[in-house]
Amino acid sequence: MSEKKEQKIIVFLSLTPSDQTLILNGLKIASIFRKTLCLCFNYPRKQKKYHSCYKEKLCQYVASIEKKVQDIQLSSLLISVPFETIAPKLSDNYEAIFAIAPKTGHRKYLSALRESKIPFLFVDEKQKIITDYKKIILPVDLRKRNSDSTLWASHFGRFNNTQIVILAANDKIRENQKQGTRNIRSAQNLFLKFNIQHQIRKGEKNSFGNADEALQLAFSLNADCIIILGSSSITPLDRLVGLPEKKLIRNSGHLPVLIINPRKDSYILCA
C-alpha cells in the first residue's frame, strides 16, 4: 500500500474468475468518485503458507488492470483478519471509504458491515453487464440516520449526474409521519442544493416495509442500484432468522444493493 493517505474503494476478492465483475464495478465506482481502487484479499490464517502465492496473484491482477486502465490509481491489500473486525481496520488504517462485496457469501460481509463506518455495495458477481449507476432508488423512512443514506445518494448525484428516486414511507402514526416528513424535506433540500435530479414518490408501506417496496420499485423502473439503511438494532431473533437486509440482498437479483450502517458514524467522502 502507498503511504500517501488517499481514500480508497475496496473490492473484496476471492481470487477466482468471479472477481472480474467485482473489479469492473470497483473501477466504475472509483471512476465516479475519483478515488484509488484497492484490491483486497482476506485469507484464513490457517492458509498463511500460501501468502506469497496470494500476493503474486494480486500483483498479477493489478498489472493486468494497469495495462487497460490509465486514469485510476490502483493498489492491493493482502490481510488475514476475522471478517467481523475487517471494516474498522480498513477504514482506520487504510483510508477505505467504500467497499464492494459479492452477493454470494454475503452473510460474512454483513457481519463486517455491522462494525463498519463505510457503506458496502453488494453486487451479483455472475452479472456480466456493469451498470452505470445513473438511476438510484432511495427509500426514506422515519429514522434520523436516513441522512447518511441520503448523503451517499447525493454523492452519486453530484459526481455521476445520477437521478435519485425517493420512496417515502407511508406511516400512519402521527409522530412517525412528522419525522418521515422531516427526512424527506432534508433529502430534497440537499438534492436541490447540488442541483441533483430527483423525484419523490409516496409509498404504500410504512417504515418497516419501505425498503422491500423500494426494491420492487427499482425492478419496475429498471433502476441501477438501491441504497438502504441497515438494521438500527440487532436482536437475538434477528440473529436467528436473519436481518431484513439479508433477505433484501437474496431477493435483489442482478440489482446492486448499497447498504449503510446506521449504528456507526459514517466516514466522509472527500471531494
Residue, then its C-alpha position, 0 to 999 in steps of 0.5 A: m500500500s502507498e503511504k500517501k493517505e488517499q481514500k480508497i474503494i475496496v473490492f473484496l476478492s476471492l481470487t477466482p474468475s468471479d472477481q472480474t465483475l467485482i473489479l469492473n464495478g470497483l473501477k466504475i465506482a472509483s471512476i465516479f468518485r475519483k478515488t484509488l481502487c484497492l484490491c483486497f484479499n482476506y485469507p484464513r490464517k490457517q492458509k498463511k503458507y500460501h501468502s506469497c502465492y496470494k500476493e503474486k496473484l494480486c500483483q498479477y491482477v493489478a498489472s493486468i488492470e494497469k495495462k487497460v486502465q490509465d486514469i485510476q490509481l490502483s493498489s492491493l491489500l493482502i490481510s488475514v483478519p476475522f471478517e467481523t473486525i475487517a471494516p474498522k481496520l480498513s477504514d482506520n488504517y487504510e483510508a477505505i471509504f467504500a467497499i464492494a462485496p459479492k452477493t454470494g457469501h454475503r452473510k460474512y460481509l454483513s457481519a463486517l458491515r455491522e462494525s463498519k463506518i463505510p457503506f458496502l455495495f453488494v453486487d451479483e458477481k455472475q452479472k456480466i453487464i456493469t451498470d452505470y449507476k445513473k438511476i438510484i432508488l432511495p427509500v426514506d423512512l422515519r429514522k434520523r440516520n436516513s441522512d447518511s443514506t441520503l448523503w451517499a445518494s447525493h454523492f452519486g448525484r453530484f459526481n455521476n449526474t445520477q437521478i435519485v428516486i425517493l420512496a417515502a414511507n407511508d406511516k400512519i402514526r402521527e409522530n412517525q409521519k412528522q419525522g418521515t416528513r422531516n427526512i424527506r424535506s432534508a433529502q430534497n433540500l440537499f438534492l436541490k442544493f447540488n442541483i441533483q435530479h430527483q423525484i419523490r414518490k409516496g409509498e404504500k408501506n410504512s417504515f418497516g416495509n419501505a425498503d422491500e417496496a423500494l426494491q420492487l420499485a427499482f425492478s419496475l423502473n429498471a433502476d441501477c442500484i438501491i441504497i438502504l439503511g441497515s438494521s438500527s438494532i440487532t436482536p437475538l431473533d434477528r440473529l436467528v432468522g436473519l436481518p431484513e437486509k439479508k433477505l433484501i440482498r437474496n431477493s435483489g437479483h442482478l440489482p446492486v444493493l448499497i447498504i449503510n450502517p446506521r449504528k456507526d458514524s459514517y466516514i466522509l467522502c472527500a471531494 
